[in-house]
């Protein structure tokens, strides 16, 4: 087995519940934070998935509930997805057919560059580097399929 685990259909692979653990590091200040929770990828009418993340985010010693929702729609090529914000704005494409994908998302003057890697059927990771005048961050998220969920 190679370094990456190919995923022939990203939507089928993501469906279900995943334990989600994210580290956040502000590269300018050195501050660190952590998100711990779950991400549930549920089928939606018309195809695709709704990815809802919920849990607790701790930053500078303060913990609070946190959540976000993204839409994963069928992409232009078979097995790929177009990821959108909850309001429908485009975020990035996602193609894990090789087990690895790099995506860019410009946000105002900052650039978000994400690297997605799949280790096996039950583990994948995203690493977002956010650079620009407003932000200098590194966000690393580990996803582990919840027991009983099947790909």
N, C-alpha and C positions, 0 to 999 in steps of 0.2 A: 504494500500500500504506500502511496506517495504522501507528500506533505499535506495535500489538499484532497478532500473527498468530493468528487463530482456529484452534482445534484441535477438530474435530468428535468425536473419540474419544481421550480422554487415554491410555487403556491401549495402544491401537494406536500412538499417537505415541511413547510412552516406550520401548516394547519395543526392546531392543538395548543396545549399550555406548556410554557417554558419558564423555568426559574431564571430570573434576570438579575445579574449583579454587575454594577457599573462603578468604575473608579473615575473620578474627575480630578484633573490636576490643572491648576492655573499656572502656566509656565512663567508668567511675569511675576506673580507674588509668591509662588510656592505653596499656596493654599491647596488643600486636598479635600475631596468629599466622596461620598459613597451613596449609591442608590441600591436598594435591595427590594425585590418584589417579584412579580410575575408578568409575563406577556401572554395574552390569549389571542390567538389568531383564529377568528371565526369566519365561516363562509357568509357572503352577503348575496342578496338577490342580484342577478345579472352577471355573476361571476366575480372572482376575486376574494380578498380577505379583508377583514377589519382587524388591525393589530392594536389591541388596547393594553397599555402598560400601566400597572399601578403598584404602588409600594411606598417606601419611606426614603426620603433623600436627606442626608445629613451633610451640612456645610458649616464650617467654622463652629462645630460643636452643637449646632441647632438642628434637630430632626423635625421633619414635617411631612405630611402626606404629599405624594406627587403622582401625577398621572399624565399620560398623553395618548393620543390615538392617531394612527396612520392608516391610510388605505393602500392596499396592495392589489393593483389591477393587472389583468393579463397584459403582458408586454407585446411588442411587435413581433418578436421571434418566439417560436414554441418553447415553453418551459421558463420564460423570463417574466419579469414583472415591472410595472411602472409604479413607483412608490409616490404617494401624494399625501399632503397634509390633510387633516380632518376636513378642512374647508374646500378641498379639491385642488389647491395650488400644487403644481409639480414640485417634487423633492428630488428624486433621482431614479435612474433605471437600476435594475438588479438582475444580473445574469450570473447564476452560480453553476452553470453547466460544467465549468472547469474546477469548481470548488473554491474559486477566488474571484473577486470583483473589486474594482476601484471606481468610485463615483465622486464627482465634484458637484458642489452646490454653492453658488455665490449667494451671499446674504448681505445686502447693502455693500459695504466695502470689504467685508470679511469673506474668506473662502473656507468652506467646509470640505475637507477631502476625507472620504471614508474608504476603508479597506475592509472587505467582508471575506471571511475565510471559514470554511466548513471542515471540521476535523473528522467527523464521522456522523452517523445517523442521528446522534443525540447531543451533539455539541457543535456550536458555531460561535463566531466572535465578530464584533465590529470594533474598529479603531478609527475614531474621528479625530482629525487634527484640524483645529480651527485657528486660522491665522489672519491677522489684519489689524487695523488701527483700534478696533473696539475690543477684540478678544484674542487671547493667546492660550488656547486650551488643548488638552489631550483627554479624550473620553474613550475608555476601553470597556466594552460590555461583553460579558460571557453569558451565553445562553445554554442552558441544560434542559433537555426535554424532561418534563415531569414524569415520574413513574406511572405506568399504565397508559401513557399516550403513545400512539404508534404512528410512524411516518407514513 
